[in-house]
Amino acid sequence: MKIGFLLGALALLLASGCSARQPPRTPGTPPSNIDVGLASWYGLEEAGRATASGEPMAPEKMTAAHKTLPFGSLVRVTDLDTSMQVEVIINDRGPFVDNRIIDLSFGAARNLGIVEKGVAKVRIEVIGLKGPLAARRWRVQVGSFTEQRTARNLATLIQSEGYSPVSVSPFEDRGTRYYRVWVGEYRERDGAETLQRQLQRAGHQGFALLAAATTP
């Protein structure tokens, strides 16, 4: 029994050592590894409806749905049986079927040659970020003031509480100039909404909005 216990402990120690050597991935960034699994396609019946990113479903565009990759991720999809490839931009969530890793638009599936068979074993690789979805950011607006000083004072206060980035941007509405105070910057709405709840607990009211990026 002692030998069995020692062998079990050694196995746990080795497993812990292996996992510790894996570098952590920053939330919201595309994974660098290649994934293999089943691809399917969709989009004809959903044409025109809003995808999870907010873009309308356009079956002929080279797009796809993935469960976790950031919107705007450029993904190369390779059919492992035929070696045919397509490049798609992630703009939706799915597939919600076991063992499937990506849902291609009709146009992408046609170019990959899998429309008739419906599914195919593929390799997917994230090769970058591309298009309007990659450039947009979700931020939390915590105030809008006609006095620039008031806006800057709030920005300074929030920054002193450890939040970053914090910025002030002007905009005009019906001839009146306002100064909006923004906090955070995320590719996904979930991140901004989580920050919104943190700010609310700290006594700051706000709401998540799509806004122009303030950082490269």
Buried (B, 14 or more C-beta within 10 A) or exposed (E): EEEEEEEEEEEEEEEEEEEEEEEEEEEEEBEEEEBEBBBBBBBEEBEEEEBBBEBEBBBEBBBBBBEEBBBBBBBBBBBEEEEBBBBBBBBBBBBEEEEBBBBBBBBBBBBBBBBEEEBBBBBBBBEEBBBEBBEBBBBBBBBEBEEEEBBBBBBEBBBEEEBEEBBBBEEEEEEEEBBBBBBBBBBBBEBBBBBBEBBBEEEBEBEBBEBEEEEE
